[in-house]
Structure formats: C-alpha cells, structure tokens
Amino acid sequence: MPQVAITLAEGRTPEQIRALLHEVHAAVLRTTDTRPEYIRVVVHEVPRSHWATGDVTLTEMDAAATAPSVPTTGEHSRQDKSRHLAGPQDEEQA
C-alpha cells in the first residue's frame, strides 16, 4: 500500500492542491503494481513562518522580496543581504 507524504509551505489554492494529489496518485498508479484504492497521498501545509532556509523564514523572504528598494551606501551591503537570504549553499557560488 503506497503512501506518499508531501510537505508544502502554505499558499496554494485548493485547486492546486487537488491537482497535485491527482498527479501524484496517477504517477504512483502508473509506476507501481497496486490498486488505485490502496494509494494514499497526504499533503501537509506548513505556515510560511514555520519554514526556514538559511535561518530566514519564508515569511521573511516574502517580505524582503516585496519591500520597496531602499537606497544603500554601496553595493557591498546589497551583496551581503542577498547572500544571507540565498543561504549558505549559494554563498560559495556568489
């Protein structure tokens, strides 16, 4: 009996969640030898304030992305902020 658990940040419409459930169910049905009624798909939605990447919550990332541009004293301070929001794995590439 296949069981698939999906964790998403809040923000999708009910129609998007339903489409996701359908597509995952179809993929499991297509790739496993099981009956449709045995497939379980569960979506867990997490508040954006409870999900962090690089010690920055998704809520904080959303706010930073929609905040009006504030003039800075130099390019260096903008680079530091973008590196912090990008996360440590992206810092090596910068």
KOLGU-4560 file (N, C-alpha, C; in nm, 3 decimals, padded with zeros to 5 digits):
<recs>
<n_xx: 00.085 n_yy: -00.117 n_zz: 00.000 ca_xx: 00.000 ca_yy: 00.000 ca_zz: 00.000 c_xx: 00.090 c_yy: 00.124 c_zz: 00.000 mol: A seq: 1 type: MET>
<n_xx: 00.112 n_yy: 00.189 n_zz: -00.115 ca_xx: 00.196 ca_yy: 00.307 ca_zz: -00.120 c_xx: 00.134 c_yy: 00.424 c_zz: -00.045 mol: A seq: 2 type: PRO>
<n_xx: 00.219 n_yy: 00.493 n_zz: 00.031 ca_xx: 00.176 ca_yy: 00.615 ca_zz: 00.098 c_xx: 00.279 c_yy: 00.722 c_zz: 00.066 mol: A seq: 3 type: GLN>
<n_xx: 00.231 n_yy: 00.836 n_zz: 00.015 ca_xx: 00.317 ca_yy: 00.947 ca_zz: -00.021 c_xx: 00.280 c_yy: 01.065 c_zz: 00.067 mol: A seq: 4 type: VAL>
<n_xx: 00.380 n_yy: 01.123 n_zz: 00.133 ca_xx: 00.360 ca_yy: 01.242 ca_zz: 00.216 c_xx: 00.431 c_yy: 01.359 c_zz: 00.150 mol: A seq: 5 type: ALA>
<n_xx: 00.359 n_yy: 01.468 n_zz: 00.132 ca_xx: 00.414 ca_yy: 01.588 ca_zz: 00.069 c_xx: 00.401 c_yy: 01.702 c_zz: 00.168 mol: A seq: 6 type: ILE>
<n_xx: 00.509 n_yy: 01.775 n_zz: 00.189 ca_xx: 00.506 ca_yy: 01.891 ca_zz: 00.276 c_xx: 00.529 c_yy: 02.015 c_zz: 00.191 mol: A seq: 7 type: THR>
<n_xx: 00.437 n_yy: 02.111 n_zz: 00.201 ca_xx: 00.443 ca_yy: 02.235 ca_zz: 00.126 c_xx: 00.424 c_yy: 02.353 c_zz: 00.219 mol: A seq: 8 type: LEU>
<n_xx: 00.483 n_yy: 02.464 n_zz: 00.182 ca_xx: 00.451 ca_yy: 02.588 ca_zz: 00.252 c_xx: 00.311 c_yy: 02.630 c_zz: 00.211 mol: A seq: 9 type: ALA>
<n_xx: 00.238 n_yy: 02.690 n_zz: 00.304 ca_xx: 00.103 ca_yy: 02.738 ca_zz: 00.274 c_xx: 00.106 c_yy: 02.835 c_zz: 00.157 mol: A seq: 10 type: GLU>
<n_xx: -00.007 n_yy: 02.843 n_zz: 00.089 ca_xx: -00.018 ca_yy: 02.944 ca_zz: -00.015 c_xx: -00.076 c_yy: 02.894 c_zz: -00.146 mol: A seq: 11 type: GLY>
<n_xx: -00.093 n_yy: 02.763 n_zz: -00.160 ca_xx: -00.154 ca_yy: 02.710 ca_zz: -00.283 c_xx: -00.305 c_yy: 02.714 c_zz: -00.270 mol: A seq: 12 type: ARG>
<n_xx: -00.370 n_yy: 02.724 n_zz: -00.384 ca_xx: -00.516 ca_yy: 02.721 ca_zz: -00.384 c_xx: -00.564 c_yy: 02.578 c_zz: -00.366 mol: A seq: 13 type: THR>
<n_xx: -00.688 n_yy: 02.560 n_zz: -00.326 ca_xx: -00.743 ca_yy: 02.424 ca_zz: -00.317 c_xx: -00.734 c_yy: 02.351 c_zz: -00.452 mol: A seq: 14 type: PRO>
<n_xx: -00.751 n_yy: 02.425 n_zz: -00.561 ca_xx: -00.742 ca_yy: 02.363 ca_zz: -00.694 c_xx: -00.601 c_yy: 02.313 c_zz: -00.723 mol: A seq: 15 type: GLU>
<n_xx: -00.500 n_yy: 02.388 n_zz: -00.680 ca_xx: -00.361 ca_yy: 02.345 ca_zz: -00.699 c_xx: -00.331 c_yy: 02.220 c_zz: -00.616 mol: A seq: 16 type: GLN>
<n_xx: -00.379 n_yy: 02.219 n_zz: -00.492 ca_xx: -00.358 ca_yy: 02.102 ca_zz: -00.406 c_xx: -00.427 c_yy: 01.980 c_zz: -00.465 mol: A seq: 17 type: ILE>
<n_xx: -00.548 n_yy: 01.998 n_zz: -00.514 ca_xx: -00.623 ca_yy: 01.885 ca_zz: -00.573 c_xx: -00.551 c_yy: 01.833 c_zz: -00.697 mol: A seq: 18 type: ARG>
<n_xx: -00.499 n_yy: 01.924 n_zz: -00.780 ca_xx: -00.425 ca_yy: 01.882 ca_zz: -00.899 c_xx: -00.298 c_yy: 01.806 c_zz: -00.860 mol: A seq: 19 type: ALA>
<n_xx: -00.231 n_yy: 01.851 n_zz: -00.755 ca_xx: -00.112 ca_yy: 01.781 ca_zz: -00.707 c_xx: -00.147 c_yy: 01.640 c_zz: -00.660 mol: A seq: 20 type: LEU>
<n_xx: -00.254 n_yy: 01.628 n_zz: -00.581 ca_xx: -00.298 ca_yy: 01.496 ca_zz: -00.534 c_xx: -00.326 c_yy: 01.404 c_zz: -00.653 mol: A seq: 21 type: LEU>
<n_xx: -00.395 n_yy: 01.456 n_zz: -00.752 ca_xx: -00.430 ca_yy: 01.377 ca_zz: -00.870 c_xx: -00.304 c_yy: 01.330 c_zz: -00.944 mol: A seq: 22 type: HIS>
<n_xx: -00.211 n_yy: 01.423 n_zz: -00.969 ca_xx: -00.091 ca_yy: 01.390 ca_zz: -01.046 c_xx: -00.002 c_yy: 01.291 c_zz: -00.973 mol: A seq: 23 type: GLU>
<n_xx: 00.013 n_yy: 01.307 n_zz: -00.842 ca_xx: 00.095 ca_yy: 01.213 ca_zz: -00.765 c_xx: 00.029 c_yy: 01.075 c_zz: -00.764 mol: A seq: 24 type: VAL>
<n_xx: -00.102 n_yy: 01.073 n_zz: -00.742 ca_xx: -00.175 ca_yy: 00.946 ca_zz: -00.745 c_xx: -00.155 c_yy: 00.876 c_zz: -00.880 mol: A seq: 25 type: HIS>
<n_xx: -00.168 n_yy: 00.952 n_zz: -00.988 ca_xx: -00.152 ca_yy: 00.895 ca_zz: -01.123 c_xx: -00.011 c_yy: 00.841 c_zz: -01.143 mol: A seq: 26 type: ALA>
<n_xx: 00.090 n_yy: 00.913 n_zz: -01.095 ca_xx: 00.229 ca_yy: 00.868 ca_zz: -01.110 c_xx: 00.254 c_yy: 00.739 c_zz: -01.033 mol: A seq: 27 type: ALA>
<n_xx: 00.202 n_yy: 00.731 n_zz: -00.911 ca_xx: 00.219 ca_yy: 00.609 ca_zz: -00.830 c_xx: 00.146 c_yy: 00.493 c_zz: -00.895 mol: A seq: 28 type: VAL>
<n_xx: 00.026 n_yy: 00.518 n_zz: -00.942 ca_xx: -00.051 ca_yy: 00.413 ca_zz: -01.008 c_xx: 00.021 c_yy: 00.362 c_zz: -01.133 mol: A seq: 29 type: LEU>
<n_xx: 00.078 n_yy: 00.455 n_zz: -01.209 ca_xx: 00.146 ca_yy: 00.420 ca_zz: -01.334 c_xx: 00.275 c_yy: 00.343 c_zz: -01.310 mol: A seq: 30 type: ARG>
<n_xx: 00.341 n_yy: 00.366 n_zz: -01.197 ca_xx: 00.474 ca_yy: 00.309 ca_zz: -01.176 c_xx: 00.482 c_yy: 00.196 c_zz: -01.073 mol: A seq: 31 type: THR>
<n_xx: 00.370 n_yy: 00.165 n_zz: -01.011 ca_xx: 00.371 ca_yy: 00.054 ca_zz: -00.914 c_xx: 00.262 c_yy: -00.045 c_zz: -00.950 mol: A seq: 32 type: THR>
<n_xx: 00.279 n_yy: -00.161 n_zz: -00.902 ca_xx: 00.181 ca_yy: -00.266 ca_zz: -00.927 c_xx: 00.086 c_yy: -00.271 c_zz: -00.807 mol: A seq: 33 type: ASP>
<n_xx: -00.005 n_yy: -00.177 n_zz: -00.801 ca_xx: -00.100 ca_yy: -00.171 ca_zz: -00.690 c_xx: -00.236 c_yy: -00.125 c_zz: -00.741 mol: A seq: 34 type: THR>
<n_xx: -00.335 n_yy: -00.143 n_zz: -00.660 ca_xx: -00.470 ca_yy: -00.099 ca_zz: -00.696 c_xx: -00.488 c_yy: 00.047 c_zz: -00.656 mol: A seq: 35 type: ARG>
<n_xx: -00.568 n_yy: 00.123 n_zz: -00.733 ca_xx: -00.586 ca_yy: 00.266 ca_zz: -00.705 c_xx: -00.635 c_yy: 00.295 c_zz: -00.563 mol: A seq: 36 type: PRO>
<n_xx: -00.722 n_yy: 00.212 n_zz: -00.512 ca_xx: -00.778 ca_yy: 00.238 ca_zz: -00.379 c_xx: -00.677 c_yy: 00.216 c_zz: -00.266 mol: A seq: 37 type: GLU>
<n_xx: -00.562 n_yy: 00.159 n_zz: -00.298 ca_xx: -00.458 ca_yy: 00.138 ca_zz: -00.197 c_xx: -00.358 c_yy: 00.253 c_zz: -00.189 mol: A seq: 38 type: TYR>
<n_xx: -00.365 n_yy: 00.345 n_zz: -00.281 ca_xx: -00.269 ca_yy: 00.455 ca_zz: -00.284 c_xx: -00.316 c_yy: 00.567 c_zz: -00.191 mol: A seq: 39 type: ILE>
<n_xx: -00.227 n_yy: 00.611 n_zz: -00.103 ca_xx: -00.257 ca_yy: 00.719 ca_zz: -00.010 c_xx: -00.163 c_yy: 00.835 c_zz: -00.041 mol: A seq: 40 type: ARG>
<n_xx: -00.218 n_yy: 00.953 n_zz: -00.057 ca_xx: -00.139 ca_yy: 01.074 ca_zz: -00.078 c_xx: -00.186 c_yy: 01.177 c_zz: 00.025 mol: A seq: 41 type: VAL>
<n_xx: -00.093 n_yy: 01.229 n_zz: 00.102 ca_xx: -00.125 ca_yy: 01.325 ca_zz: 00.207 c_xx: -00.041 c_yy: 01.451 c_zz: 00.184 mol: A seq: 42 type: VAL>
<n_xx: -00.108 n_yy: 01.567 n_zz: 00.187 ca_xx: -00.039 ca_yy: 01.695 ca_zz: 00.176 c_xx: -00.044 c_yy: 01.764 c_zz: 00.311 mol: A seq: 43 type: VAL>
<n_xx: 00.074 n_yy: 01.800 n_zz: 00.361 ca_xx: 00.085 ca_yy: 01.875 ca_zz: 00.486 c_xx: 00.124 c_yy: 02.017 c_zz: 00.448 mol: A seq: 44 type: HIS>
<n_xx: 00.043 n_yy: 02.114 n_zz: 00.489 ca_xx: 00.075 ca_yy: 02.253 ca_zz: 00.464 c_xx: 00.134 c_yy: 02.313 c_zz: 00.592 mol: A seq: 45 type: GLU>
<n_xx: 00.247 n_yy: 02.380 n_zz: 00.576 ca_xx: 00.318 ca_yy: 02.438 ca_zz: 00.688 c_xx: 00.308 c_yy: 02.591 c_zz: 00.677 mol: A seq: 46 type: VAL>
<n_xx: 00.276 n_yy: 02.659 n_zz: 00.787 ca_xx: 00.276 ca_yy: 02.805 ca_zz: 00.781 c_xx: 00.413 c_yy: 02.856 c_zz: 00.735 mol: A seq: 47 type: PRO>
<n_xx: 00.413 n_yy: 02.959 n_zz: 00.651 ca_xx: 00.537 ca_yy: 03.012 ca_zz: 00.596 c_xx: 00.630 c_yy: 03.064 c_zz: 00.706 mol: A seq: 48 type: ARG>
<n_xx: 00.573 n_yy: 03.102 n_zz: 00.819 ca_xx: 00.654 ca_yy: 03.149 ca_zz: 00.931 c_xx: 00.720 c_yy: 03.034 c_zz: 01.007 mol: A seq: 49 type: SER>
<n_xx: 00.683 n_yy: 02.911 n_zz: 00.974 ca_xx: 00.740 ca_yy: 02.793 ca_zz: 01.041 c_xx: 00.837 c_yy: 02.717 c_zz: 00.952 mol: A seq: 50 type: HIS>
<n_xx: 00.878 n_yy: 02.775 n_zz: 00.840 ca_xx: 00.968 ca_yy: 02.709 ca_zz: 00.746 c_xx: 01.083 c_yy: 02.805 c_zz: 00.720 mol: A seq: 51 type: TRP>
<n_xx: 01.204 n_yy: 02.762 n_zz: 00.748 ca_xx: 01.320 ca_yy: 02.849 ca_zz: 00.730 c_xx: 01.425 c_yy: 02.779 c_zz: 00.643 mol: A seq: 52 type: ALA>
<n_xx: 01.493 n_yy: 02.860 n_zz: 00.566 ca_xx: 01.607 ca_yy: 02.817 ca_zz: 00.487 c_xx: 01.719 c_yy: 02.915 c_zz: 00.515 mol: A seq: 53 type: THR>
<n_xx: 01.833 n_yy: 02.863 n_zz: 00.558 ca_xx: 01.943 ca_yy: 02.952 ca_zz: 00.591 c_xx: 01.909 c_yy: 03.049 c_zz: 00.703 mol: A seq: 54 type: GLY>
<n_xx: 01.829 n_yy: 03.005 n_zz: 00.799 ca_xx: 01.787 ca_yy: 03.084 ca_zz: 00.915 c_xx: 01.701 c_yy: 03.204 c_zz: 00.877 mol: A seq: 55 type: ASP>
<n_xx: 01.636 n_yy: 03.199 n_zz: 00.762 ca_xx: 01.543 ca_yy: 03.303 ca_zz: 00.720 c_xx: 01.411 c_yy: 03.234 c_zz: 00.688 mol: A seq: 56 type: VAL>
<n_xx: 01.303 n_yy: 03.276 n_zz: 00.754 ca_xx: 01.174 ca_yy: 03.212 ca_zz: 00.728 c_xx: 01.121 c_yy: 03.253 c_zz: 00.592 mol: A seq: 57 type: THR>
<n_xx: 01.031 n_yy: 03.173 n_zz: 00.539 ca_xx: 00.969 ca_yy: 03.206 ca_zz: 00.411 c_xx: 00.892 c_yy: 03.337 c_zz: 00.422 mol: A seq: 58 type: LEU>
<n_xx: 00.831 n_yy: 03.363 n_zz: 00.537 ca_xx: 00.762 ca_yy: 03.490 ca_zz: 00.559 c_xx: 00.860 c_yy: 03.606 c_zz: 00.547 mol: A seq: 59 type: THR>
<n_xx: 00.979 n_yy: 03.592 n_zz: 00.605 ca_xx: 01.080 ca_yy: 03.697 ca_zz: 00.596 c_xx: 01.129 c_yy: 03.714 c_zz: 00.451 mol: A seq: 60 type: GLU>
<n_xx: 01.144 n_yy: 03.602 n_zz: 00.379 ca_xx: 01.183 ca_yy: 03.610 ca_zz: 00.238 c_xx: 01.077 c_yy: 03.681 c_zz: 00.155 mol: A seq: 61 type: MET>
<n_xx: 00.951 n_yy: 03.649 n_zz: 00.184 ca_xx: 00.840 ca_yy: 03.715 ca_zz: 00.113 c_xx: 00.844 c_yy: 03.865 c_zz: 00.137 mol: A seq: 62 type: ASP>
<n_xx: 00.865 n_yy: 03.904 n_zz: 00.262 ca_xx: 00.867 ca_yy: 04.046 ca_zz: 00.297 c_xx: 00.984 c_yy: 04.116 c_zz: 00.229 mol: A seq: 63 type: ALA>
<n_xx: 01.098 n_yy: 04.051 n_zz: 00.226 ca_xx: 01.216 ca_yy: 04.111 ca_zz: 00.162 c_xx: 01.195 c_yy: 04.126 c_zz: 00.012 mol: A seq: 64 type: ALA>
<n_xx: 01.126 n_yy: 04.030 n_zz: -00.048 ca_xx: 01.103 ca_yy: 04.033 ca_zz: -00.193 c_xx: 01.004 c_yy: 04.142 c_zz: -00.232 mol: A seq: 65 type: ALA>
<n_xx: 00.911 n_yy: 04.176 n_zz: -00.143 ca_xx: 00.809 ca_yy: 04.275 ca_zz: -00.176 c_xx: 00.837 c_yy: 04.411 c_zz: -00.116 mol: A seq: 66 type: THR>
<n_xx: 00.942 n_yy: 04.422 n_zz: -00.035 ca_xx: 00.975 ca_yy: 04.550 ca_zz: 00.028 c_xx: 01.025 c_yy: 04.647 c_zz: -00.078 mol: A seq: 67 type: ALA>
<n_xx: 00.989 n_yy: 04.775 n_zz: -00.065 ca_xx: 01.041 ca_yy: 04.873 ca_zz: -00.161 c_xx: 01.192 c_yy: 04.885 c_zz: -00.148 mol: A seq: 68 type: PRO>
<n_xx: 01.258 n_yy: 04.913 n_zz: -00.259 ca_xx: 01.403 ca_yy: 04.928 ca_zz: -00.259 c_xx: 01.442 c_yy: 05.047 c_zz: -00.175 mol: A seq: 69 type: SER>
<n_xx: 01.541 n_yy: 05.026 n_zz: -00.090 ca_xx: 01.592 ca_yy: 05.132 ca_zz: -00.007 c_xx: 01.733 c_yy: 05.164 c_zz: -00.055 mol: A seq: 70 type: VAL>
<n_xx: 01.763 n_yy: 05.289 n_zz: -00.086 ca_xx: 01.898 ca_yy: 05.321 ca_zz: -00.130 c_xx: 02.000 c_yy: 05.283 c_zz: -00.023 mol: A seq: 71 type: PRO>
<n_xx: 02.108 n_yy: 05.224 n_zz: -00.066 ca_xx: 02.213 ca_yy: 05.185 ca_zz: 00.027 c_xx: 02.337 c_yy: 05.267 c_zz: -00.001 mol: A seq: 72 type: THR>
<n_xx: 02.433 n_yy: 05.260 n_zz: 00.090 ca_xx: 02.555 ca_yy: 05.338 ca_zz: 00.075 c_xx: 02.652 c_yy: 05.273 c_zz: -00.023 mol: A seq: 73 type: THR>
<n_xx: 02.627 n_yy: 05.148 n_zz: -00.057 ca_xx: 02.718 ca_yy: 05.083 ca_zz: -00.151 c_xx: 02.669 c_yy: 04.947 c_zz: -00.191 mol: A seq: 74 type: GLY>
<n_xx: 02.728 n_yy: 04.894 n_zz: -00.294 ca_xx: 02.691 ca_yy: 04.763 ca_zz: -00.347 c_xx: 02.720 c_yy: 04.654 c_zz: -00.247 mol: A seq: 75 type: GLU>
<n_xx: 02.822 n_yy: 04.670 n_zz: -00.165 ca_xx: 02.862 ca_yy: 04.566 ca_zz: -00.071 c_xx: 02.749 c_yy: 04.527 c_zz: 00.024 mol: A seq: 76 type: HIS>
<n_xx: 02.675 n_yy: 04.624 n_zz: 00.076 ca_xx: 02.568 ca_yy: 04.591 ca_zz: 00.170 c_xx: 02.456 c_yy: 04.514 c_zz: 00.101 mol: A seq: 77 type: SER>
<n_xx: 02.426 n_yy: 04.542 n_zz: -00.027 ca_xx: 02.326 ca_yy: 04.466 ca_zz: -00.101 c_xx: 02.371 c_yy: 04.323 c_zz: -00.121 mol: A seq: 78 type: ARG>
<n_xx: 02.498 n_yy: 04.303 n_zz: -00.151 ca_xx: 02.550 ca_yy: 04.168 ca_zz: -00.171 c_xx: 02.542 c_yy: 04.088 c_zz: -00.043 mol: A seq: 79 type: GLN>
<n_xx: 02.577 n_yy: 04.149 n_zz: 00.070 ca_xx: 02.569 ca_yy: 04.079 ca_zz: 00.196 c_xx: 02.428 c_yy: 04.034 c_zz: 00.225 mol: A seq: 80 type: ASP>
<n_xx: 02.328 n_yy: 04.120 n_zz: 00.202 ca_xx: 02.189 ca_yy: 04.085 ca_zz: 00.229 c_xx: 02.144 c_yy: 03.973 c_zz: 00.137 mol: A seq: 81 type: LYS>
<n_xx: 02.177 n_yy: 03.978 n_zz: 00.009 ca_xx: 02.134 ca_yy: 03.874 ca_zz: -00.083 c_xx: 02.199 c_yy: 03.741 c_zz: -00.050 mol: A seq: 82 type: SER>
<n_xx: 02.323 n_yy: 03.744 n_zz: -00.005 ca_xx: 02.388 ca_yy: 03.620 ca_zz: 00.035 c_xx: 02.319 c_yy: 03.560 c_zz: 00.155 mol: A seq: 83 type: ARG>
<n_xx: 02.280 n_yy: 03.644 n_zz: 00.251 ca_xx: 02.211 ca_yy: 03.594 ca_zz: 00.370 c_xx: 02.079 c_yy: 03.529 c_zz: 00.331 mol: A seq: 84 type: HIS>
<n_xx: 02.004 n_yy: 03.591 n_zz: 00.241 ca_xx: 01.875 ca_yy: 03.536 ca_zz: 00.201 c_xx: 01.891 c_yy: 03.413 c_zz: 00.113 mol: A seq: 85 type: LEU>
<n_xx: 02.000 n_yy: 03.404 n_zz: 00.037 ca_xx: 02.019 ca_yy: 03.292 ca_zz: -00.053 c_xx: 02.049 c_yy: 03.164 c_zz: 00.023 mol: A seq: 86 type: ALA>
<n_xx: 02.117 n_yy: 03.172 n_zz: 00.133 ca_xx: 02.152 ca_yy: 03.054 ca_zz: 00.210 c_xx: 02.298 c_yy: 03.020 c_zz: 00.192 mol: A seq: 87 type: GLY>
<n_xx: 02.353 n_yy: 02.941 n_zz: 00.284 ca_xx: 02.496 ca_yy: 02.913 ca_zz: 00.283 c_xx: 02.541 c_yy: 02.835 c_zz: 00.160 mol: A seq: 88 type: PRO>
<n_xx: 02.457 n_yy: 02.748 n_zz: 00.106 ca_xx: 02.499 ca_yy: 02.670 ca_zz: -00.010 c_xx: 02.518 c_yy: 02.756 c_zz: -00.133 mol: A seq: 89 type: GLN>
<n_xx: 02.445 n_yy: 02.866 n_zz: -00.143 ca_xx: 02.457 ca_yy: 02.955 ca_zz: -00.258 c_xx: 02.572 c_yy: 03.054 c_zz: -00.243 mol: A seq: 90 type: ASP>
<n_xx: 02.621 n_yy: 03.072 n_zz: -00.120 ca_xx: 02.724 ca_yy: 03.170 ca_zz: -00.094 c_xx: 02.853 c_yy: 03.134 c_zz: -00.165 mol: A seq: 91 type: GLU>
<n_xx: 02.882 n_yy: 03.002 n_zz: -00.175 ca_xx: 03.005 ca_yy: 02.959 ca_zz: -00.240 c_xx: 03.004 c_yy: 02.994 c_zz: -00.387 mol: A seq: 92 type: GLU>
<n_xx: 02.886 n_yy: 02.997 n_zz: -00.449 ca_xx: 02.876 ca_yy: 03.026 ca_zz: -00.591 c_xx: 02.882 c_yy: 03.175 c_zz: -00.619 mol: A seq: 93 type: GLN>
<n_xx: 02.854 n_yy: 03.259 n_zz: -00.520 ca_xx: 02.849 ca_yy: 03.404 ca_zz: -00.541 c_xx: 02.987 c_yy: 03.464 c_zz: -00.560 mol: A seq: 94 type: ALA>
</recs>
